[in-house]
């Protein structure tokens, strides 16, 4: 299991491989906002504080969204596009940066 810590809501949950960060946030009651849910609106942009290597690789939609907001912040991802790929480890997310 992978431990996911949603820092801004002080929520920690254990999840199985294949779960999306959107699904994890929704089911855990996190206050993270989602708009389109398919990577077009960038409402769910967040920072992976640590554990980015436990997620699927960043995709083209995410790269475009990050470029569009003009942020120089590192490790930004769209939570609707992030899938847990590891079997164990820890991920920390901050979604109000």
C-alpha positions in Angstrom: 0.0 0.0 0.0 1.0 3.6 -0.6 0.4 6.2 2.0 -0.9 9.5 0.6 -0.8 12.6 2.8 -3.1 15.5 1.7 -1.3 18.1 3.6 -3.8 21.0 3.5 -6.6 18.9 5.0 -4.3 16.9 7.2 -5.7 13.6 5.7 -3.6 10.5 5.4 -4.9 7.4 3.6 -3.5 4.2 2.4 -4.2 3.3 -1.2 -3.7 0.5 -3.7 -1.9 0.8 -7.0 -4.0 2.2 -9.8 -6.0 4.8 -7.8 -6.1 8.3 -9.2 -5.3 11.2 -6.9 -8.7 12.7 -7.9 -10.5 9.6 -6.6 -8.3 9.5 -3.5 -9.1 13.2 -2.7 -12.8 12.8 -3.4 -13.3 9.6 -1.3 -11.2 11.0 1.6 -13.3 14.2 1.9 -10.4 16.5 1.0 -11.2 20.1 0.1 -9.2 19.9 -3.2 -11.3 21.4 -6.1 -11.9 19.7 -9.4 -13.4 21.2 -12.5 -13.5 19.3 -15.7 -11.9 16.1 -14.2 -10.1 15.3 -17.5 -7.1 17.7 -17.4 -8.4 20.6 -19.4 -9.2 23.2 -16.8 -6.2 22.9 -14.4 -8.4 23.5 -11.3 -6.8 20.6 -9.6 -3.1 21.6 -10.0 -1.1 20.7 -6.9 2.5 20.3 -5.8 3.9 16.8 -5.1 6.0 17.6 -2.0 7.5 14.1 -2.2 6.7 10.8 -3.8 6.5 12.0 -7.4 8.4 8.8 -8.5 5.4 6.7 -7.2 3.1 8.3 -9.7 2.6 7.8 -13.4 4.8 10.1 -15.6 3.6 13.6 -16.3 1.6 13.8 -19.5 1.1 16.4 -22.3 -2.1 17.9 -20.8 -0.3 18.5 -17.5 2.7 20.1 -19.2 0.4 22.5 -21.1 -1.5 23.4 -18.0 1.7 24.2 -16.0 3.0 26.2 -18.9 -0.3 28.1 -19.1 -0.2 29.2 -15.5 3.4 30.4 -15.8 4.6 28.9 -12.6 8.2 28.2 -11.9 7.2 25.9 -9.0 8.7 22.3 -9.4 6.7 19.1 -9.1 3.4 20.5 -10.2 0.8 18.0 -11.4 -2.9 17.8 -12.2 -4.5 15.6 -9.6 -7.0 14.3 -12.1 -4.2 12.9 -14.2 -2.1 11.4 -11.4 -2.3 7.6 -10.9 -0.5 5.8 -8.1 1.8 3.3 -9.8 3.9 2.0 -6.9 3.1 -0.8 -4.5 4.5 1.0 -1.4 5.9 4.3 -0.3 4.7 7.7 0.7 3.3 10.6 -1.3 2.7 14.1 0.1 0.5 16.6 -1.8 0.0 20.3 -1.2 -2.8 21.9 -3.2 -2.9 25.4 -2.0 0.6 26.8 -2.7 
